[in-house]
Amino acid sequence: MEIKIINKSNHPTPSYETTASAGMDLRANLSVSITLKPLERAIVKTGLYIALPEGFEAQIRPRSGLAAKHGITVLNAPGTIDADYRGEIGVILVNLSNDNFSINNGDRVAQMVIAKHEHTKWHEVNVLDETKRGKGGFGSTGI
């Protein structure tokens, strides 16, 4: 699938790191570094603009290394970029660690996954079909 992209950053256009990768890394496009204090959040711009085909979304997800090593994650994970959005892609990062964390121009801050989705039509009913799980919610299937 081809997707139109405008790259106003000085960084490479996102690409897959391996042939089996689901996501492409997004890089910070900053004129000045950002320091996130513990529990602080910021929108990190990427310099990227895309035009997705209808029926697709771009999901913005955390990078596992940043989360595991530094406590940095995408606050609204996964963030969704809709097919009709034409603005600059921004990533909402939050620092869940106890230490300050600096984000510099060109740092890989998140990953983007392109996913197909469906629109639904609701069919209102008075009763739903029974299942083995039933109303069992959070933790009902065990650890």
N, CA, C and O atoms as a DFTB+ gen file, in Angstrom:
572 C
 N C O
     1  1       0.852      -1.172       0.000
     2  2       0.000       0.000       0.000
     3  2       0.896       1.231       0.000
     4  3       1.908       1.267       0.699
     5  1       0.530       2.227      -0.773
     6  2       1.237       3.499      -0.777
     7  2       0.406       4.536      -0.042
     8  3      -0.815       4.589      -0.184
     9  1       1.087       5.362       0.748
    10  2       0.438       6.437       1.491
    11  2       1.203       7.718       1.206
    12  3       2.433       7.734       1.263
    13  1       0.483       8.795       0.898
    14  2       1.114      10.081       0.645
    15  2       1.645      10.641       1.960
    16  3       0.973      10.588       2.990
    17  1       2.872      11.184       1.907
    18  2       3.492      11.762       3.102
    19  2       4.260      13.015       2.720
    20  3       4.904      13.075       1.672
    21  1       4.179      14.017       3.592
    22  2       5.035      15.201       3.502
    23  2       5.957      15.131       4.711
    24  3       5.495      14.997       5.845
    25  1       7.252      15.222       4.469
    26  2       8.243      15.167       5.535
    27  2       8.939      16.521       5.600
    28  3       9.815      16.817       4.788
    29  1       8.540      17.349       6.582
    30  2       9.142      18.675       6.755
    31  2      10.290      18.650       7.761
    32  3      10.839      19.696       8.105
    33  1      10.652      17.460       8.229
    34  2      11.779      17.343       9.151
    35  2      13.059      17.142       8.342
    36  3      13.022      17.013       7.118
    37  1      14.176      17.120       9.036
    38  2      15.457      16.805       8.401
    39  2      15.826      15.344       8.622
    40  3      16.982      14.952       8.465
    41  1      14.833      14.548       8.988
    42  2      15.072      13.142       9.313
    43  2      14.516      12.249       8.217
    44  3      13.671      12.676       7.430
    45  1      14.992      11.002       8.163
    46  2      14.481      10.093       7.130
    47  2      12.976       9.851       7.303
    48  3      12.446       9.894       8.413
    49  1      12.313       9.598       6.183
    50  2      10.912       9.207       6.233
    51  2      10.818       7.902       7.011
    52  3      11.670       7.031       6.833
    53  1       9.804       7.733       7.874
    54  2       9.696       6.495       8.648
    55  2       9.750       5.261       7.748
    56  3       9.202       5.249       6.646
    57  1      10.422       4.229       8.247
    58  2      10.521       2.976       7.505
    59  2      10.564       1.823       8.501
    60  3      10.779       2.020       9.697
    61  1      10.357       0.627       7.986
    62  2      10.392      -0.570       8.828
    63  2      11.851      -0.974       9.053
    64  3      12.636      -1.039       8.107
    65  1      12.205      -1.243      10.300
    66  2      13.582      -1.620      10.639
    67  2      13.914      -3.037      10.185
    68  3      15.063      -3.325       9.849
    69  1      12.912      -3.928      10.171
    70  2      13.108      -5.301       9.701
    71  2      11.946      -5.670       8.793
    72  3      10.930      -4.975       8.768
    73  1      12.086      -6.751       8.054
    74  2      11.032      -7.153       7.124
    75  2       9.758      -7.581       7.842
    76  3       8.686      -7.554       7.239
    77  1       9.840      -7.972       9.101
    78  2       8.658      -8.418       9.842
    79  2       8.138      -7.370      10.829
    80  3       7.223      -7.654      11.603
    81  1       8.708      -6.168      10.809
    82  2       8.260      -5.107      11.722
    83  2       6.830      -4.685      11.410
    84  3       6.448      -4.574      10.245
    85  1       6.038      -4.450      12.464
    86  2       4.679      -3.938      12.301
    87  2       4.665      -2.419      12.306
    88  3       3.812      -1.805      11.667
    89  1       5.604      -1.806      13.022
    90  2       5.615      -0.367      13.181
    91  2       6.869       0.281      12.619
    92  3       7.900      -0.362      12.420
    93  1       6.740       1.587      12.369
    94  2       7.847       2.418      11.893
    95  2       8.141       3.458      12.970
    96  3       7.220       4.059      13.522
    97  1       9.404       3.667      13.266
    98  2       9.767       4.634      14.293
    99  2       9.502       6.054      13.835
   100  3       9.748       6.409      12.682
   101  1       8.988       6.873      14.769
   102  2       8.794       8.297      14.552
   103  2       9.870       9.046      15.321
   104  3      10.200       8.692      16.453
   105  1      10.411      10.084      14.699
   106  2      11.485      10.865      15.316
   107  2      10.990      12.253      15.724
   108  3      10.129      12.843      15.072
   109  1      11.553      12.748      16.808
   110  2      11.246      14.098      17.272
   111  2      11.796      15.115      16.283
   112  3      12.933      14.985      15.829
   113  1      11.006      16.121      15.947
   114  2      11.429      17.211      15.079
   115  2      11.425      18.483      15.920
   116  3      10.423      19.194      15.991
   117  1      12.553      18.754      16.549
   118  2      12.635      19.830      17.534
   119  2      13.711      20.844      17.183
   120  3      14.776      20.479      16.685
   121  1      13.434      22.117      17.441
   122  2      14.464      23.145      17.323
   123  2      15.206      23.297      18.654
   124  3      16.350      23.748      18.688
   125  1      14.541      22.914      19.747
   126  2      15.112      22.962      21.092
   127  2      14.752      21.664      21.806
   128  3      13.619      21.193      21.702
   129  1      15.700      21.088      22.525
   130  2      15.434      19.864      23.274
   131  2      14.340      20.091      24.317
   132  3      14.132      21.209      24.789
   133  1      13.651      19.011      24.662
   134  2      12.605      19.036      25.684
   135  2      13.070      18.173      26.844
   136  3      13.578      17.071      26.636
   137  1      12.900      18.670      28.071
   138  2      13.164      17.846      29.253
   139  2      11.832      17.577      29.935
   140  3      11.133      18.495      30.365
   141  1      11.500      16.289      30.023
   142  2      10.280      15.879      30.732
   143  2      10.651      15.540      32.168
   144  3      11.457      14.643      32.412
   145  1      10.066      16.255      33.108
   146  2      10.251      15.943      34.521
   147  2       9.335      14.770      34.871
   148  3       8.437      14.450      34.093
   149  1       9.538      14.125      36.012
   150  2       8.655      13.028      36.409
   151  2       7.185      13.456      36.362
   152  3       6.822      14.522      36.860
   153  1       6.351      12.617      35.760
   154  2       4.908      12.794      35.578
   155  2       4.534      13.950      34.644
   156  3       3.356      14.283      34.515
   157  1       5.510      14.551      34.004
   158  2       5.235      15.627      33.055
   159  2       4.974      15.032      31.667
   160  3       5.482      13.962      31.332
   161  1       4.174      15.744      30.868
   162  2       3.868      15.291      29.516
   163  2       4.111      16.440      28.547
   164  3       4.125      17.611      28.927
   165  1       4.304      16.066      27.271
   166  2       4.508      17.060      26.229
   167  2       4.100      16.461      24.889
   168  3       4.177      15.249      24.684
   169  1       3.663      17.332      23.978
   170  2       3.408      16.905      22.607
   171  2       4.694      17.122      21.829
   172  3       5.202      18.240      21.734
   173  1       5.208      16.041      21.278
   174  2       6.452      16.085      20.515
   175  2       6.090      16.025      19.037
   176  3       5.519      15.040      18.570
   177  1       6.421      17.079      18.307
   178  2       6.120      17.154      16.870
   179  2       7.113      16.298      16.081
   180  3       8.245      16.067      16.507
   181  1       6.645      15.832      14.909
   182  2       7.471      14.946      14.074
   183  2       7.848      15.553      12.726
   184  3       8.766      15.065      12.067
   185  1       7.152      16.608      12.307
   186  2       7.392      17.169      10.988
   187  2       6.753      16.359       9.873
   188  3       7.013      16.610       8.697
   189  1       5.917      15.385      10.232
   190  2       5.290      14.502       9.250
   191  2       3.805      14.799       9.100
   192  3       3.111      15.096      10.073
   193  1       3.338      14.714       7.872
   194  2       1.931      14.906       7.513
   195  2       1.574      13.769       6.565
   196  3       2.318      13.503       5.621
   197  1       0.451      13.095       6.795
   198  2       0.091      11.959       5.948
   199  2      -1.356      12.056       5.477
   200  3      -2.177      12.751       6.075
   201  1      -1.646      11.344       4.395
   202  2      -3.009      11.243       3.862
   203  2      -3.331       9.765       3.749
   204  3      -2.990       9.118       2.759
   205  1      -3.985       9.239       4.766
   206  2      -4.355       7.823       4.777
   207  2      -5.585       7.585       3.913
   208  3      -6.441       8.464       3.801
   209  1      -5.685       6.408       3.300
   210  2      -6.921       6.086       2.592
   211  2      -8.044       5.820       3.592
   212  3      -7.796       5.372       4.711
   213  1      -9.280       6.099       3.180
   214  2     -10.426       5.819       4.044
   215  2     -10.425       4.341       4.409
   216  3     -10.101       3.488       3.582
   217  1     -10.793       4.043       5.661
   218  2     -10.794       2.666       6.140
   219  2      -9.503       2.276       6.829
   220  3      -9.353       1.134       7.265
   221  1      -8.552       3.226       6.937
   222  2      -7.286       2.971       7.618
   223  2      -7.042       4.035       8.675
   224  3      -7.568       5.145       8.587
   225  1      -6.248       3.690       9.666
   226  2      -5.801       4.622      10.697
   227  2      -4.318       4.404      10.915
   228  3      -3.781       3.349      10.577
   229  1      -3.661       5.397      11.479
   230  2      -2.287       5.235      11.940
   231  2      -2.346       5.210      13.454
   232  3      -2.845       6.147      14.077
   233  1      -1.840       4.148      14.046
   234  2      -1.806       4.024      15.503
   235  2      -0.424       4.446      15.990
   236  3       0.592       3.961      15.492
   237  1      -0.392       5.346      16.961
   238  2       0.864       5.811      17.542
   239  2       1.053       5.089      18.865
   240  3       0.247       5.218      19.786
   241  1       2.128       4.334      18.936
   242  2       2.377       3.458      20.091
   243  2       3.721       3.758      20.734
   244  3       4.604       4.332      20.097
   245  1       3.879       3.367      22.005
   246  2       5.166       3.559      22.681
   247  2       6.261       2.700      22.057
   248  3       5.981       1.689      21.415
   249  1       7.487       3.106      22.250
   250  2       8.637       2.272      21.914
   251  2       8.980       1.499      23.188
   252  3       9.138       2.088      24.257
   253  1       9.090       0.209      23.068
   254  2       9.272      -0.640      24.250
   255  2      10.563      -0.321      24.995
   256  3      10.587      -0.376      26.224
   257  1      11.629       0.009      24.285
   258  2      12.890       0.326      24.952
   259  2      12.797       1.577      25.811
   260  3      13.324       1.607      26.922
   261  1      12.126       2.614      25.301
   262  2      11.949       3.843      26.088
   263  2      11.103       3.572      27.326
   264  3      11.374       4.103      28.403
   265  1      10.081       2.744      27.164
   266  2       9.204       2.438      28.302
   267  2       9.953       1.615      29.356
   268  3       9.917       1.941      30.543
   269  1      10.622       0.559      28.923
   270  2      11.292      -0.343      29.869
   271  2      12.502       0.300      30.549
   272  3      12.705       0.127      31.751
   273  1      13.298       1.036      29.787
   274  2      14.543       1.597      30.331
   275  2      14.368       2.950      31.003
   276  3      15.106       3.284      31.931
   277  1      13.373       3.750      30.531
   278  2      13.283       5.130      31.006
   279  2      11.900       5.543      31.511
   280  3      11.750       6.659      32.009
   281  1      10.892       4.687      31.399
   282  2       9.550       5.034      31.860
   283  2       8.850       6.050      30.971
   284  3       7.940       6.746      31.422
   285  1       9.265       6.142      29.710
   286  2       8.661       7.097      28.774
   287  2       7.666       6.340      27.909
   288  3       8.006       5.323      27.304
   289  1       6.434       6.841      27.852
   290  2       5.403       6.148      27.083
   291  2       4.493       7.156      26.386
   292  3       4.531       8.353      26.671
   293  1       3.685       6.649      25.476
   294  2       2.683       7.467      24.796
   295  2       1.461       7.519      25.697
   296  3       0.891       6.482      26.036
   297  1       1.059       8.714      26.082
   298  2       0.011       8.882      27.088
   299  2      -1.328       8.327      26.642
   300  3      -2.021       7.707      27.449
   301  1      -1.716       8.520      25.412
   302  2      -3.022       8.054      24.940
   303  2      -2.880       6.796      24.076
   304  3      -3.595       6.629      23.088
   305  1      -1.959       5.923      24.454
   306  2      -1.627       4.753      23.631
   307  2      -2.799       3.795      23.473
   308  3      -3.455       3.463      24.460
   309  1      -3.076       3.347      22.257
   310  2      -2.478       3.937      21.061
   311  2      -3.219       5.200      20.654
   312  3      -4.447       5.268      20.718
   313  1      -2.458       6.190      20.240
   314  2      -3.061       7.378      19.657
   315  2      -3.544       7.033      18.260
   316  3      -2.958       6.181      17.591
   317  1      -4.597       7.682      17.818
   318  2      -5.150       7.397      16.500
   319  2      -5.050       8.610      15.596
   320  3      -5.428       9.717      15.979
   321  1      -4.536       8.393      14.388
   322  2      -4.573       9.407      13.342
   323  2      -5.611       8.926      12.341
   324  3      -5.451       7.873      11.725
   325  1      -6.673       9.703      12.183
   326  2      -7.770       9.348      11.284
   327  2      -7.412       9.667       9.838
   328  3      -6.533      10.483       9.563
   329  1      -8.113       9.005       8.924
   330  2      -7.852       9.172       7.496
   331  2      -8.119      10.587       7.004
   332  3      -7.564      10.990       5.981
   333  1      -8.951      11.350       7.702
   334  2      -9.248      12.706       7.231
   335  2      -8.417      13.782       7.930
   336  3      -8.649      14.968       7.695
   337  1      -7.457      13.411       8.779
   338  2      -6.581      14.380       9.453
   339  2      -5.407      14.730       8.540
   340  3      -4.769      13.842       7.975
   341  1      -5.127      16.017       8.399
   342  2      -4.039      16.460       7.530
   343  2      -3.002      17.314       8.258
   344  3      -2.110      17.876       7.624
   345  1      -3.111      17.414       9.571
   346  2      -2.144      18.209      10.328
   347  2      -0.877      17.420      10.628
   348  3      -0.745      16.248      10.277
   349  1       0.043      18.103      11.286
   350  2       1.314      17.476      11.657
   351  2       1.089      16.393      12.706
   352  3       0.298      16.570      13.633
   353  1       1.776      15.292      12.556
   354  2       1.705      14.213      13.542
   355  2       2.468      14.651      14.787
   356  3       3.643      15.013      14.716
   357  1       1.786      14.612      15.921
   358  2       2.393      14.891      17.211
   359  2       2.221      13.683      18.106
   360  3       1.240      12.948      17.988
   361  1       3.164      13.478      18.993
   362  2       3.140      12.336      19.910
   363  2       3.060      12.868      21.335
   364  3       3.898      13.670      21.747
   365  1       2.049      12.421      22.094
   366  2       1.919      12.842      23.487
   367  2       2.747      11.881      24.342
   368  3       2.356      10.735      24.562
   369  1       3.887      12.362      24.817
   370  2       4.756      11.544      25.663
   371  2       4.584      11.936      27.121
   372  3       4.338      13.099      27.441
   373  1       4.718      10.941      28.008
   374  2       4.670      11.192      29.441
   375  2       5.848      10.460      30.088
   376  3       6.236       9.372      29.663
   377  1       6.398      11.081      31.117
   378  2       7.515      10.508      31.861
   379  2       6.969       9.885      33.145
   380  3       6.592      10.596      34.077
   381  1       6.928       8.570      33.185
   382  2       6.422       7.868      34.370
   383  2       7.537       7.434      35.318
   384  3       7.295       6.680      36.260
   385  1       8.746       7.905      35.072
   386  2       9.872       7.561      35.939
   387  2      10.034       8.615      37.025
   388  3       9.262       9.571      37.104
   389  1      11.050       8.426      37.858
   390  2      11.379       9.391      38.912
   391  2      12.485      10.346      38.490
   392  3      12.911      11.193      39.275
   393  1      12.954      10.213      37.245
   394  2      14.082      11.003      36.759
   395  2      13.672      11.878      35.583
   396  3      12.759      11.531      34.833
   397  1      14.354      13.019      35.421
   398  2      14.151      13.839      34.233
   399  2      14.594      13.055      33.004
   400  3      15.497      12.223      33.081
   401  1      13.950      13.328      31.867
   402  2      14.314      12.663      30.615
   403  2      14.344      13.695      29.501
   404  3      13.376      14.427      29.293
   405  1      15.459      13.750      28.787
   406  2      15.614      14.710      27.704
   407  2      15.283      14.087      26.362
   408  3      15.671      12.956      26.070
   409  1      14.557      14.847      25.548
   410  2      14.210      14.443      24.184
   411  2      14.905      15.425      23.250
   412  3      14.716      16.637      23.349
   413  1      15.708      14.886      22.348
   414  2      16.483      15.704      21.430
   415  2      15.992      15.538      20.001
   416  3      15.347      14.545      19.664
   417  1      16.303      16.512      19.173
   418  2      15.949      16.455      17.770
   419  2      16.475      15.151      17.153
   420  3      17.654      14.822      17.286
   421  1      15.592      14.427      16.488
   422  2      15.984      13.183      15.828
   423  2      15.810      11.933      16.673
   424  3      15.917      10.823      16.151
   425  1      15.543      12.086      17.978
   426  2      15.323      10.906      18.828
   427  2      14.101      10.136      18.349
   428  3      13.098      10.734      17.963
   429  1      14.184       8.822      18.372
   430  2      13.033       7.981      18.052
   431  2      12.143       7.936      19.295
   432  3      12.551       7.425      20.338
   433  1      10.924       8.475      19.179
   434  2      10.080       8.679      20.353
   435  2       8.845       7.792      20.403
   436  3       8.242       7.635      21.465
   437  1       8.458       7.209      19.271
   438  2       7.249       6.376      19.228
   439  2       7.311       5.534      17.964
   440  3       8.225       5.675      17.151
   441  1       6.337       4.664      17.812
   442  2       6.217       3.921      16.564
   443  2       4.815       4.080      16.013
   444  3       3.854       4.291      16.753
   445  1       4.720       3.975      14.691
   446  2       3.445       4.144      14.008
   447  2       3.109       2.862      13.263
   448  3       3.922       2.336      12.503
   449  1       1.886       2.363      13.495
   450  2       1.381       1.167      12.832
   451  2       0.172       1.572      11.998
   452  3      -0.738       2.228      12.507
   453  1       0.152       1.194      10.741
   454  2      -0.990       1.466       9.873
   455  2      -1.932       0.272       9.979
   456  3      -1.516      -0.870       9.785
   457  1      -3.205       0.537      10.289
   458  2      -4.164      -0.547      10.516
   459  2      -5.476      -0.277       9.794
   460  3      -5.944       0.859       9.721
   461  1      -6.055      -1.342       9.267
   462  2      -7.371      -1.275       8.644
   463  2      -8.420      -1.297       9.757
   464  3      -8.229      -1.942      10.787
   465  1      -9.517      -0.592       9.541
   466  2     -10.607      -0.632      10.523
   467  2     -11.933      -0.641       9.784
   468  3     -11.997      -0.345       8.591
   469  1     -12.965      -0.975      10.489
   470  2     -14.316      -1.037       9.922
   471  2     -15.211      -0.027      10.627
   472  3     -14.993       0.292      11.796
   473  1     -16.209       0.472       9.922
   474  2     -17.286       1.237      10.547
   475  2     -18.411       0.257      10.833
   476  3     -18.602      -0.716      10.104
   477  1     -19.145       0.518      11.888
   478  2     -20.205      -0.394      12.279
   479  2     -21.548       0.328      12.305
   480  3     -21.614       1.552      12.413
   481  1     -22.581      -0.433      12.206
   482  2     -23.935       0.080      12.410
   483  2     -24.477      -0.663      13.625
   484  3     -24.429      -1.892      13.682
   485  1     -24.985       0.079      14.581
   486  2     -25.527      -0.538      15.792
   487  2     -26.891      -1.155      15.506
   488  3     -27.718      -0.576      14.800
   489  1     -27.105      -2.319      16.056
   490  2     -28.397      -3.006      15.978
   491  2     -28.880      -3.146      17.421
   492  3     -28.448      -4.050      18.136
   493  1     -29.761      -2.267      17.841
   494  2     -30.213      -2.283      19.232
   495  2     -31.155      -3.450      19.478
   496  3     -32.086      -3.697      18.711
   497  1     -30.885      -4.175      20.587
   498  2     -31.698      -5.316      21.002
   499  2     -31.965      -5.208      22.497
   500  3     -31.405      -4.339      23.166
   501  1     -32.814      -6.082      23.023
   502  2     -33.106      -6.094      24.458
   503  2     -32.312      -7.152      25.203
   504  3     -32.158      -7.065      26.421
   505  1     -31.794      -8.173      24.474
   506  2     -31.071      -9.275      25.096
   507  2     -29.893      -9.651      24.190
   508  3     -30.009      -9.649      22.964
   509  1     -28.756      -9.973      24.821
   510  2     -27.592     -10.459      24.077
   511  2     -27.491     -11.965      24.234
   512  3     -27.979     -12.521      25.218
   513  1     -26.858     -12.632      23.271
   514  2     -26.697     -14.079      23.362
   515  2     -25.801     -14.433      24.554
   516  3     -24.923     -13.655      24.929
   517  1     -26.027     -15.599      25.138
   518  2     -25.263     -16.068      26.297
   519  2     -23.911     -16.620      25.850
   520  3     -23.789     -17.201      24.772
   521  1     -22.900     -16.427      26.697
   522  2     -21.581     -17.013      26.473
   523  2     -21.101     -17.646      27.768
   524  3     -21.653     -17.376      28.835
   525  1     -20.082     -18.480      27.682
   526  2     -19.522     -19.115      28.870
   527  2     -18.972     -18.054      29.841
   528  3     -19.132     -18.176      31.056
   529  1     -18.338     -17.037      29.304
   530  2     -17.763     -15.979      30.134
   531  2     -18.843     -15.096      30.747
   532  3     -18.718     -14.671      31.895
   533  1     -19.890     -14.821      29.998
   534  2     -20.976     -13.997      30.520
   535  2     -20.537     -12.607      30.879
   536  3     -19.905     -11.923      30.074
   537  1     -20.868     -12.174      32.092
   538  2     -20.553     -10.804      32.544
   539  2     -19.196     -10.715      33.207
   540  3     -18.831      -9.654      33.714
   541  1     -18.430     -11.808      33.219
   542  2     -17.114     -11.805      33.876
   543  2     -16.199     -10.766      33.235
   544  3     -15.914     -10.840      32.040
   545  1     -15.744      -9.809      34.020
   546  2     -14.934      -8.709      33.513
   547  2     -13.486      -8.820      33.914
   548  3     -12.877      -9.885      33.811
   549  1     -12.947      -7.730      34.366
   550  2     -11.524      -7.613      34.696
   551  2     -11.077      -8.750      35.611
   552  3     -11.588      -8.908      36.719
   553  1     -10.122      -9.533      35.134
   554  2      -9.526     -10.608      35.938
   555  2     -10.372     -11.862      36.043
   556  3      -9.987     -12.797      36.746
   557  1     -11.497     -11.914      35.379
   558  2     -12.400     -13.053      35.550
   559  2     -11.882     -14.345      34.933
   560  3     -12.352     -15.430      35.278
   561  1     -10.906     -14.237      34.014
   562  2     -10.367     -15.460      33.401
   563  2      -9.090     -15.942      34.060
   564  3      -8.457     -16.881      33.578
   565  1      -8.706     -15.307      35.159
   566  2      -7.524     -15.740      35.897
   567  2      -6.328     -14.847      35.644
   568  3      -6.411     -13.818      34.974
   569  1      -5.210     -15.283      36.211
   570  2      -3.967     -14.493      36.105
   571  2      -3.222     -14.887      34.854
   572  3      -2.153     -14.344      34.576
